[in-house]
Amino acid sequence: MANIKSSKKRAKQAVVRNLRNNSQRSQMRTAVKKVLKALDANDAAGAQEAFKAAQPLLDRFSARGLIHKNKAARHKSRLAARIKAIASAA
């Protein structure tokens, strides 16, 4: 346990940040999973709606440094490509 006042404060801040990061990471993963679930069900319209909700989350969390910006771009690109493939096949 920390003894110095500033290190005690840092320890408390780290706990708060970890809780927030875990919550936001979970929120992002859930949004991506909703898109994937709609894609697996061949629901192009549902996947598009879920993607519209997931895209700003990915952008926001990458801007905040929760995930790397390239990881967000990769997720968006792959999901968009799958949605486009299902929409064109239907």
Secondary structure, DSSP 8 states (H G I E B T S, - for coil): ---SHHHHHHHHHHHHHHHHHHHHHHHHHHHHHHHHHHHHTT-HHHHHHHHHHHHHHHHHHHHTTSS-HHHHHHHHHHHHHHHHHHHHH-
